[in-house]
């Protein structure tokens, strides 16, 4: 809605859009679809930490650029993009709209909409323990979108259609609760993340793909030689639930587009596993996870010879 809405509304001004190589499919595939409609895309590279260079953003801007879409926190490896610096850069380009996918940041990695230069920002309810299918799009005052749905002009014509009142109420409630937990438990979550990261780095045959200073709730690892699906099922049997890539794309291509973009080998890119943390987790939980992970890898390698 945000990306296509800007593209269709302002295509007479220009058809160039900038995004990154590691965006979630919600953004990446929307951009690919716009390419089929004649729009020109620039996909910015990332370093091994999964972070873009603001200099690359500056150099990618053209007279016909109308939109820049950058995720705040990557859903696979937890890398955090320099959103504030990008917003400052775009102050010199007032005709370029700035969209941020903050789905993985909400309640975990703070961002200020008021002074960030962000024009559009997306959030999802299911990432903050709300109902699936709920979410929110922040649209800065004065920003116009071409509606994808036409009808009764609900939501100020942004999205016609009867509102999901129960879903909206659930999202607001989930948002209130996650912000309360963030204020109280963010230090504990960070401590658990540090403990998990440190222990994983010590493990033989395990490669940590996430940056150490990334989001406090995501740690991505690779165990080359073991199939991710086999690892997931073995861990599930022991009460540990993790995923491959993002949960949304776990049934798609085995090779992670994000890990490949970070420059990791194919061996690591096809064996990526995502461990997600949340508020309420404890150091004891981390120790249990690490112990189970160690024994599971040992057992699977023994079986495979």
C-alpha positions as CSV (number, residue, x, y, z in Angstrom):
1,X,0.0,0.0,0.0
2,X,2.8,2.4,0.9
3,X,5.2,1.6,-1.9
4,X,2.7,1.1,-4.7
5,X,0.6,4.0,-3.4
6,X,3.6,6.5,-3.7
7,X,4.8,5.0,-7.0
8,X,1.4,5.3,-8.7
9,X,0.6,8.7,-7.3
10,X,3.9,10.4,-8.2
11,X,5.0,8.5,-11.4
12,X,4.7,11.6,-13.5
13,X,7.4,13.1,-11.3
14,X,9.7,10.1,-11.7
15,X,9.9,6.4,-11.8
16,X,13.0,5.7,-9.8
17,X,12.8,3.9,-6.4
18,X,15.6,3.0,-4.0
19,X,15.5,0.1,-1.6
20,X,18.0,-2.6,-0.3
21,X,18.9,-6.1,-1.2
22,X,17.8,-7.5,2.2
23,X,14.2,-6.2,2.4
24,X,11.4,-8.4,3.5
25,X,9.4,-9.9,0.7
26,X,6.6,-7.5,1.4
27,X,8.8,-4.7,0.1
28,X,11.1,-6.7,-2.2
29,X,8.3,-8.3,-4.2
30,X,6.3,-5.0,-4.3
31,X,9.3,-3.4,-5.9
32,X,9.8,-6.3,-8.3
33,X,6.2,-5.9,-9.4
34,X,6.6,-2.2,-10.0
35,X,9.6,-3.0,-12.3
36,X,7.1,-4.9,-14.5
37,X,5.1,-1.6,-14.7
38,X,8.1,0.3,-15.9
39,X,9.6,1.6,-12.7
40,X,13.4,1.6,-12.3
41,X,14.7,0.1,-9.0
42,X,18.1,0.5,-7.3
43,X,18.8,-2.3,-4.7
44,X,21.5,-1.1,-2.3
45,X,24.1,-3.6,-1.2
46,X,24.9,-4.3,2.5
47,X,28.1,-5.2,4.3
48,X,28.8,-8.4,6.2
49,X,26.8,-6.9,9.1
50,X,23.8,-6.5,6.9
51,X,23.9,-2.7,7.0
52,X,23.8,-0.3,4.1
53,X,26.2,2.6,3.7
54,X,24.5,6.1,3.8
55,X,27.1,7.1,1.2
56,X,25.6,4.6,-1.2
57,X,22.1,6.1,-0.5
58,X,23.4,9.5,-1.4
59,X,25.0,8.3,-4.6
60,X,21.9,6.4,-5.7
61,X,19.7,9.4,-5.6
62,X,18.7,10.7,-9.0
63,X,16.5,13.6,-10.3
64,X,13.7,11.1,-11.0
65,X,13.9,9.4,-7.5
66,X,10.5,9.5,-5.8
67,X,10.8,6.9,-3.0
68,X,13.4,5.4,-0.7
69,X,12.2,2.3,1.2
70,X,14.5,0.9,4.0
71,X,13.7,-1.6,6.7
72,X,14.6,-0.6,10.2
73,X,15.4,-4.0,11.6
74,X,16.1,-7.0,9.3
75,X,13.8,-9.9,10.0
76,X,16.4,-12.6,9.4
77,X,19.6,-11.4,11.0
78,X,18.5,-8.4,13.1
79,X,20.7,-5.8,11.5
80,X,19.7,-2.2,12.3
81,X,19.8,0.3,9.5
82,X,20.9,4.0,10.1
83,X,17.4,5.3,9.7
84,X,18.0,8.6,11.5
85,X,21.1,9.4,9.3
86,X,19.1,8.5,6.1
87,X,16.3,10.8,7.3
88,X,18.8,13.6,7.7
89,X,20.2,13.0,4.3
90,X,16.7,13.2,2.7
91,X,16.1,16.7,4.2
92,X,18.1,18.0,1.2
93,X,15.7,16.0,-1.1
94,X,12.2,17.0,0.0
95,X,10.5,15.5,-3.0
96,X,11.7,12.0,-2.1
97,X,9.4,10.1,0.2
98,X,10.9,7.9,2.9
99,X,9.3,4.6,3.8
100,X,10.4,2.5,6.7
101,X,9.4,-1.1,7.4
102,X,9.4,-1.1,11.2
103,X,7.7,-4.4,11.6
104,X,10.6,-6.0,13.5
105,X,11.5,-2.8,15.3
106,X,8.2,-2.1,17.0
107,X,8.6,-2.6,20.8
108,X,12.2,-3.7,20.5
109,X,14.3,-1.0,18.8
110,X,13.0,2.6,19.3
111,X,12.5,5.0,16.4
112,X,11.0,8.5,16.6
113,X,8.5,9.2,13.9
114,X,8.3,12.9,14.9
115,X,11.9,13.9,14.0
116,X,13.1,11.0,11.8
117,X,12.2,12.4,8.4
118,X,10.0,9.3,7.9
119,X,7.0,9.8,5.6
120,X,5.5,6.3,5.8
121,X,6.1,3.6,8.3
122,X,4.6,0.1,8.5
123,X,3.9,-2.1,11.6
124,X,2.4,-5.5,12.0
125,X,0.3,-6.8,15.0
126,X,1.5,-10.4,15.0
127,X,5.1,-9.4,15.8
128,X,3.9,-7.8,19.1
129,X,1.6,-10.7,20.1
130,X,-1.4,-9.2,18.4
131,X,-3.8,-10.9,16.0
132,X,-2.5,-12.1,12.6
133,X,-3.7,-9.9,9.8
134,X,-3.6,-6.7,11.8
135,X,-1.2,-3.8,11.4
136,X,-0.8,-0.1,10.9
137,X,0.5,2.3,8.3
138,X,1.8,5.7,9.5
139,X,1.3,8.3,6.9
140,X,2.8,11.7,7.5
141,X,0.4,14.6,7.1
142,X,0.6,16.0,3.6
143,X,1.6,12.6,2.0
144,X,-0.8,11.4,-0.7
145,X,-1.2,7.8,-1.7
146,X,-2.9,6.4,-4.8
147,X,-5.4,3.9,-3.3
148,X,-5.1,0.3,-4.2
149,X,-8.8,-0.2,-3.2
150,X,-11.5,2.0,-4.5
151,X,-14.9,2.1,-3.0
152,X,-16.5,3.9,-0.1
153,X,-13.5,6.2,0.6
154,X,-12.9,4.8,4.1
155,X,-9.6,5.8,5.8
156,X,-9.5,9.1,4.1
157,X,-9.6,7.3,0.7
158,X,-6.2,5.5,1.5
159,X,-8.0,2.2,1.7
160,X,-11.7,1.8,1.0
161,X,-13.4,-1.1,2.7
162,X,-15.2,-1.7,6.0
163,X,-12.8,-1.4,8.9
164,X,-11.8,-4.4,11.0
165,X,-12.8,-2.9,14.3
166,X,-12.0,-5.9,16.5
167,X,-8.6,-6.2,14.8
168,X,-7.9,-2.5,15.3
169,X,-8.8,-2.7,19.0
170,X,-6.6,-5.8,19.4
171,X,-3.6,-4.0,17.7
172,X,-3.9,-1.0,20.0
173,X,-4.1,-3.2,23.0
174,X,-1.0,-5.3,21.9
175,X,0.8,-2.0,21.2
176,X,0.1,-0.7,24.6
177,X,1.3,-3.9,26.3
178,X,4.5,-4.3,24.2
179,X,5.5,-0.7,24.9
180,X,5.0,-1.3,28.7
181,X,7.1,-4.4,28.5
182,X,9.8,-2.5,26.5
183,X,10.0,0.1,29.2
184,X,10.5,-2.5,32.0
185,X,12.2,-5.5,30.4
186,X,14.4,-4.2,27.6
187,X,17.6,-4.6,29.7
188,X,16.8,-8.2,30.5
189,X,16.1,-8.9,26.8
190,X,19.4,-7.4,25.9
191,X,21.2,-9.4,28.6
192,X,19.6,-12.6,27.2
193,X,20.6,-11.7,23.7
194,X,24.2,-11.1,24.7
195,X,24.3,-14.4,26.6
196,X,22.9,-16.3,23.7
197,X,25.2,-14.6,21.2
198,X,28.3,-15.3,23.3
199,X,27.5,-18.9,23.8
200,X,26.7,-19.5,20.2
201,X,30.1,-18.0,19.1
202,X,31.9,-20.6,21.3
203,X,30.2,-23.6,19.6
204,X,32.1,-25.7,17.2
205,X,30.6,-25.9,13.7
206,X,28.2,-23.0,14.4
207,X,28.5,-19.7,12.6
208,X,26.7,-16.6,13.9
209,X,25.4,-14.5,11.0
210,X,23.8,-11.7,13.0
211,X,25.8,-8.6,14.0
212,X,26.6,-8.5,17.7
213,X,25.1,-5.0,18.0
214,X,21.9,-5.9,16.2
215,X,18.4,-6.1,17.4
216,X,18.0,-7.7,20.9
217,X,15.5,-10.3,19.7
218,X,17.0,-12.0,16.7
219,X,20.1,-14.2,16.4
220,X,20.7,-16.0,13.1
221,X,23.1,-18.9,12.9
222,X,24.3,-21.5,10.3
223,X,25.3,-25.1,10.9
224,X,26.8,-26.2,7.6
225,X,26.4,-29.8,6.9
226,X,23.1,-30.1,8.7
227,X,19.8,-29.4,6.9
228,X,17.8,-26.6,8.6
229,X,14.6,-28.6,8.4
230,X,16.2,-31.5,10.2
231,X,17.5,-29.2,12.9
232,X,14.2,-27.5,13.4
233,X,12.3,-30.8,13.9
234,X,15.0,-32.2,16.2
235,X,14.9,-29.1,18.4
236,X,11.1,-29.0,18.3
237,X,11.1,-32.5,19.8
238,X,13.1,-31.1,22.7
239,X,10.8,-28.1,23.2
240,X,12.9,-25.5,21.3
241,X,11.0,-23.7,18.5
242,X,13.0,-21.8,15.9
243,X,12.7,-21.1,12.2
244,X,14.6,-21.0,8.9
245,X,15.0,-17.5,7.3
246,X,11.8,-15.6,8.2
247,X,8.7,-17.6,9.2
248,X,6.9,-16.2,6.2
249,X,9.4,-17.5,3.6
250,X,10.5,-20.7,5.4
251,X,8.9,-22.9,2.7
252,X,10.5,-21.1,-0.2
253,X,14.0,-21.3,-1.7
254,X,16.5,-23.0,0.6
255,X,19.1,-20.3,-0.1
256,X,18.7,-17.1,2.0
257,X,18.6,-14.0,-0.1
258,X,19.7,-12.0,3.0
259,X,22.7,-14.1,3.9
260,X,23.8,-14.1,0.3
261,X,23.6,-10.3,0.2
262,X,25.8,-10.2,3.3
263,X,28.5,-12.0,1.3
264,X,28.3,-15.3,3.2
265,X,29.1,-18.6,1.4
266,X,26.4,-20.7,-0.2
267,X,27.0,-23.3,2.5
268,X,26.0,-20.8,5.2
269,X,23.2,-19.2,3.1
270,X,21.4,-22.5,2.7
271,X,21.8,-23.6,6.4
272,X,20.6,-20.4,8.1
273,X,18.5,-20.7,11.3
274,X,16.7,-17.9,13.1
275,X,16.4,-17.8,16.9
276,X,13.9,-15.3,18.1
277,X,13.6,-13.9,21.6
278,X,10.9,-11.9,23.4
279,X,10.0,-10.3,26.6
280,X,9.6,-12.7,29.5
281,X,12.5,-14.9,28.5
282,X,15.2,-15.5,31.1
283,X,18.9,-16.4,31.3
284,X,17.8,-19.9,32.4
285,X,15.8,-20.2,29.2
286,X,18.9,-19.2,27.2
287,X,21.0,-21.8,29.0
288,X,18.5,-24.5,28.3
289,X,18.4,-23.5,24.6
290,X,22.1,-23.6,24.3
291,X,22.4,-27.0,26.0
292,X,19.7,-28.5,23.8
293,X,21.3,-27.0,20.7
294,X,24.7,-28.4,21.6
295,X,23.3,-31.9,22.2
296,X,21.1,-31.8,19.1
297,X,24.0,-30.9,16.8
298,X,26.2,-33.5,18.4
299,X,23.6,-36.2,17.9
300,X,22.7,-35.3,14.4
301,X,26.4,-35.2,13.3
302,X,26.9,-38.6,15.0
303,X,23.9,-40.1,13.0
304,X,25.2,-38.6,9.8
305,X,28.6,-40.1,10.4
